């Protein structure tokens, strides 16, 4: 199932994206937020996920590139949206 692309706001310093942020607010009911920070010592990107249920991660995930981190955030987003769609479809069918 394909959902809309996430809209990222990047903060650039010295030609490197040091922070990227994406917020999703669906009708004020469902809120998701993804933050990706660059760790210069290890040259890694750290993904923080905020929201309710399966979106929230107690430990951030680490990736080798910004694209990998954004892809992981999209997978989390798609999984949550599919779960919501399934619940809505069930409510409509009953």
Phi, psi and omega in degrees: 000132183253127177248173183299155177291146177281143180260115183258142172250114184261142173248122185250137175221127181055037177078005180243136175285111183266340180205140177223137186226140177221129177237136178236130179227110181258103176057025180072002183259314183248122180235134176227145176218136178235131176236134176239123179243142178273131176257102188294328183297316181259355184055047179241164177244132184250125181259122174251131180241129180236141179160196180256157174067229186286349180287317185293130178244130178286326177246136177289157178260145182247137182226158182281338182218161178296321180297320177297317180295318179293323177295319178296319178298320179296322178296318177298314179300311181298319179297316180293318179295322177295320178296318179294316180299318179298317179295318179295315179300321179295317180294323180290323183287337183261000000 
